[in-house]
């Protein structure tokens, strides 16, 4: 029918758009003599991306193309099967395959997905040089899922949370829907493996993917694509606001007088950007920003220590951040022991004042960084 042929034409146009983008990016890498790395799980999305990249690399005689795979060992023989496919397939194409084996590394009891994400990105960035690119197979559906997740949980930065290119990370499939990828996969006979955990709804992102987005699509056809378009438009607006207001703070402090006349939501965003600029990550959430805004607006002094690394203070209407000199080993101990939402570190100092924000505990006026013990929040 006319409608089906039009839809097929749209799919082809999107695929060609991605091919042209890949072609241009690989030519840039050739000129810089830099490497291209593929982050590949063995699933359909990353295997299709690998096929696209390899095809264009062949056309351009680009040989500095390598593959990265992580075996977390969380699914036993299934994980090993993923690794076997990635290694056999790409080695048969003459590509070098690097594998990070985490089977002997104990996974946390909670926050497994966050742990896995942090470990793989640490390794990816370690393997790739500064001028290299790491191709990641996030697509339009992943972006829509991430937008819903961030809206529901509370977002402090960009709404979409994914950019086409961010540092070394490159996501060439963001313009493609999962149906486009599936279409390409079956036309080109690209081998892939299904991750059985993707069908389970024990993880919040899976539940959004399996239940929320399909229901939205039933109500409003094309809802996922419009979510992405709207979020990207809003991200442009937020970027403009951030740039326009960046002069309100310096690297050391933010004064209440400089944000007092702004709408509260905009003022809180300035506070968030100030904290991010100081590389505050752990403990930075909506509740903390709200409390800091309250402290500034009411001229109420307060102090928060975040994971033993940053001391955030509001004193006499001025917000400032002091980074504590703490060893890398100690920081690793904090990260290893402070599991998301449940574990907290409790110093032995009995006079310590603690602030509980949601399920997180922030330590106030702590001086002793040794001999911390782990307790559980119930």
C-alpha positions in Angstrom: 0.0 0.0 0.0 0.9 3.7 -0.3 1.3 4.1 3.5 3.6 1.0 3.9 5.8 2.1 1.0 6.0 5.6 2.5 7.0 4.1 5.9 9.6 1.9 4.2 11.0 5.0 2.5 11.2 6.8 5.8 13.2 3.9 7.3 15.6 3.9 4.4 16.1 7.7 4.7 16.9 7.4 8.4 19.4 4.5 7.8 21.1 6.5 5.0 21.3 9.6 7.2 23.1 7.5 9.8 25.4 6.0 7.2 26.4 9.5 5.9 27.1 10.6 9.5 29.3 7.6 10.1 31.1 8.2 6.8 31.9 11.8 7.8 33.0 10.9 11.3 35.4 8.1 10.1 36.9 10.4 7.6 37.6 12.9 10.4 39.2 10.1 12.4 41.4 9.2 9.4 42.7 12.8 9.2 43.5 12.8 12.9 45.0 9.3 12.8 42.8 8.4 15.7 41.0 5.1 16.5 37.4 4.1 16.5 36.2 1.7 19.2 32.8 -0.1 19.2 31.2 -0.8 22.6 29.5 -4.1 21.8 27.4 -6.3 24.1 26.5 -8.8 21.4 22.8 -7.7 21.3 21.0 -6.5 18.2 21.7 -2.8 18.6 25.4 -3.0 19.0 25.9 -5.7 16.4 24.0 -3.6 13.9 26.1 -0.6 14.7 29.2 -2.8 14.3 28.0 -3.8 10.9 27.4 -0.2 9.8 30.8 0.9 11.1 32.6 -2.0 9.5 30.9 -1.5 6.1 31.8 2.2 6.0 35.3 1.5 7.3 35.8 -0.9 4.4 34.7 1.7 1.9 37.2 4.2 3.3 40.0 1.7 3.9 40.0 2.6 7.5 41.7 -0.1 9.6 42.0 1.5 13.0 38.7 0.0 14.2 38.5 -2.0 17.4 35.9 -3.7 19.6 35.2 -3.6 23.3 33.2 -6.1 25.2 32.4 -6.5 28.9 31.6 -9.9 30.4 30.0 -9.2 33.8 29.4 -12.9 34.5 25.9 -12.1 35.8 24.1 -14.5 33.5 26.4 -17.5 33.6 26.7 -19.4 30.3 24.5 -16.7 28.6 27.2 -14.1 29.4 29.9 -16.4 28.0 27.8 -16.9 24.9 27.6 -13.2 24.3 31.4 -12.9 24.6 31.9 -15.9 22.2 29.7 -14.3 19.5 31.4 -10.9 19.7 34.9 -12.4 19.6 34.2 -14.9 16.8 32.2 -12.5 14.6 34.5 -9.4 14.7 37.7 -11.4 14.7 36.5 -13.1 11.5 36.3 -9.6 10.0 39.9 -9.0 11.0 39.1 -6.7 13.9 40.9 -6.6 17.3 38.5 -7.4 20.2 39.3 -6.4 23.8 37.4 -8.1 26.6 37.0 -6.9 30.3 36.1 -10.0 32.4 34.3 -9.1 35.6 33.2 -12.6 36.5 35.5 -12.7 39.5 34.6 -9.3 40.7 31.7 -9.4 43.3 28.7 -7.4 42.1 26.8 -5.2 44.7 23.6 -6.5 46.3 21.8 -3.4 45.0 22.3 -1.0 42.2 23.7 -3.6 39.9 22.9 -1.7 36.7 24.6 1.5 38.0 27.7 -0.6 39.0 27.8 -2.3 35.6 27.5 1.1 33.8 30.2 2.7 35.9 32.6 -0.2 35.5 32.2 -0.4 31.7 32.5 3.4 31.1 35.6 3.5 33.3 37.2 0.8 31.2 36.1 2.3 27.9 37.6 5.6 28.7 40.8 4.0 29.9 41.2 2.0 26.6 40.5 4.9 24.2 42.9 7.8 23.8 41.7 11.4 24.1 41.4 11.8 20.3 39.6 8.4 19.8 35.9 7.8 19.6 33.9 5.1 21.3 30.7 4.3 19.4 27.8 3.3 21.6 24.6 1.8 20.2 22.0 3.9 22.1 19.0 4.6 19.8 15.8 6.7 19.8 13.9 4.2 22.0 16.7 4.3 24.6 16.6 8.1 24.6 12.8 8.1 25.1 13.2 5.6 27.9 15.9 7.7 29.5 13.8 10.9 29.3 10.9 9.3 31.1 13.2 7.8 33.7 14.9 11.1 34.4 11.6 13.0 34.6 10.2 10.6 37.0 13.3 10.4 39.2 14.1 14.1 39.0 16.6 15.7 36.6 19.3 18.2 37.5 21.1 18.5 34.1 19.9 18.0 30.6 16.5 16.4 30.2 17.5 13.9 27.6 20.7 12.8 29.3 22.2 11.6 26.0 24.0 13.5 23.4 25.0 12.5 19.9 28.6 13.2 20.9 29.9 13.8 24.4 33.7 13.7 24.9 34.9 10.4 23.6 31.4 8.9 23.4 29.5 8.9 20.1 26.0 7.6 19.6 25.3 7.5 15.8 22.0 5.5 16.2 20.1 8.2 18.2 18.1 9.1 15.1 17.0 5.5 14.5 14.0 3.8 16.1 14.4 0.2 17.3 12.2 -0.9 14.3 14.7 0.7 11.9 17.5 -1.3 13.6 15.6 -4.5 13.5 14.8 -3.9 9.8 18.5 -3.4 9.0 19.5 -6.4 11.1 17.3 -8.8 9.2 18.0 -7.4 5.8 21.7 -7.7 6.3 21.6 -11.0 8.3 23.5 -9.5 11.2 24.0 -12.1 14.0 23.1 -11.1 17.5 22.0 -12.5 20.9 19.0 -11.7 23.1 19.7 -10.8 26.7 17.0 -12.7 28.6 17.0 -10.0 31.4 15.7 -7.4 29.0 12.3 -9.1 29.0 12.1 -9.0 32.8 10.6 -6.0 34.6 12.7 -6.3 37.8 14.6 -3.2 36.7 12.9 0.2 36.4 14.2 0.9 32.9 13.0 -2.4 31.7 9.5 -1.6 33.1 9.5 1.7 31.3 10.6 0.0 28.0 8.2 -2.9 28.3 5.1 -1.2 29.7 5.1 2.6 29.8 6.3 3.4 26.3 4.1 0.8 24.6 1.1 2.2 26.4 2.0 5.8 25.4 2.4 4.6 21.8 -1.1 3.0 21.9 -2.6 6.3 23.1 -0.5 8.6 20.8 1.2 7.0 17.8 4.8 8.3 17.6 4.8 9.4 21.2 8.4 8.2 21.7 9.7 10.2 18.8 7.9 13.3 20.0 9.2 12.9 23.5 12.7 12.9 22.1 12.1 15.9 19.9 10.5 17.9 22.8 13.3 17.0 25.2 16.0 18.0 22.7 14.2 21.4 22.2 14.1 21.9 25.9 17.7 21.0 26.3 18.6 23.7 23.8 16.6 26.2 25.9 18.3 25.0 29.1 21.7 25.3 27.5 20.9 28.9 26.5 19.7 29.7 30.0 22.8 28.1 31.5 25.1 30.1 29.2 23.3 33.3 29.9 23.5 33.0 33.6 27.0 31.5 34.0 28.4 34.9 35.0 26.4 34.9 38.3 28.9 32.7 40.1 32.6 32.2 40.1 34.6 29.1 40.8 34.6 29.6 44.5 31.3 31.0 45.6 27.7 31.9 44.7 26.0 34.8 46.4 22.3 34.9 47.2 22.2 38.5 46.0 23.1 37.4 42.5 20.1 35.0 42.2 17.5 36.6 44.5 15.5 38.1 41.7 15.3 35.0 39.6 12.3 32.6 39.6 13.0 29.8 42.1 13.4 27.1 39.5 16.0 29.1 37.6 17.8 30.0 40.8 18.0 26.3 41.8 19.4 25.5 38.3 22.1 28.1 38.9 22.9 26.4 42.2 23.0 23.0 40.5 25.4 24.3 37.8 27.6 25.9 40.4 27.9 22.5 42.1 28.5 20.7 38.9 31.2 23.1 37.8 33.0 22.3 41.1 32.8 18.6 40.0 30.3 17.7 42.8 28.7 14.5 41.7 28.1 12.1 44.6 25.2 13.4 46.8 24.1 16.0 44.3 20.3 15.6 43.9 17.1 17.7 43.9 16.7 17.5 47.7 20.2 18.9 48.4 19.7 21.8 45.9 16.3 22.6 47.5 17.9 22.7 51.0 20.7 24.9 49.8 18.2 27.3 48.1 16.2 27.5 51.3 19.4 28.2 53.3 20.4 31.0 50.9 17.0 32.6 50.7 16.4 32.5 54.5 20.0 33.5 55.4 20.2 30.2 57.3 23.7 28.8 57.7 24.1 25.1 56.9 26.9 22.6 56.1 26.8 19.3 54.2 29.6 16.9 53.7 29.1 14.7 50.6 30.8 11.3 50.6 33.8 12.7 52.5 35.0 14.5 49.4 33.2 17.9 49.2 32.1 20.2 52.0 29.2 22.4 50.8 28.5 25.4 53.0 25.9 28.2 53.2 27.3 31.0 55.3 25.8 34.6 55.5 24.0 34.2 52.2 27.0 32.8 50.3 27.3 29.3 49.0 30.8 27.8 48.8 32.5 24.4 48.2 35.6 23.0 49.8 37.1 19.9 48.3 38.8 17.8 51.0 42.2 16.3 50.4 41.4 12.6 50.5 43.4 9.8 49.0 42.2 7.9 45.9 42.2 4.7 48.0 39.8 6.3 50.5 37.5 7.6 47.8 37.4 4.1 46.3 36.4 2.8 49.8 33.6 5.3 49.9 32.3 4.3 46.5 32.6 0.6 47.2 30.8 0.8 50.5 28.2 3.4 49.8 25.7 1.5 47.7 22.8 3.6 46.2 19.9 4.2 48.5 20.7 1.6 51.3 24.2 1.7 52.7 25.6 4.7 54.5 28.9 5.4 56.2 28.7 6.3 59.9 31.7 7.9 61.5 32.5 6.9 65.1 32.1 10.5 66.4 29.1 10.4 68.6 28.6 14.2 68.5 28.2 14.2 64.7 25.2 15.9 63.3 23.6 14.0 60.3 21.2 15.1 57.7 19.0 12.5 56.0 17.8 13.5 52.6 15.4 10.9 51.1 17.3 7.7 51.4 20.8 9.3 51.5 22.7 10.5 54.5 25.0 13.4 54.5 27.6 13.8 57.2 28.0 17.2 58.8 31.1 18.6 60.5 33.1 15.4 60.2 36.8 15.5 60.7 37.8 11.9 61.3 37.9 10.0 57.9 39.2 6.7 59.2 37.5 3.7 60.9 34.1 4.4 59.3 31.5 1.6 59.7 28.7 0.7 57.3 25.1 0.6 58.5 21.9 -0.1 56.6 19.0 2.4 56.3 15.7 0.6 56.8 
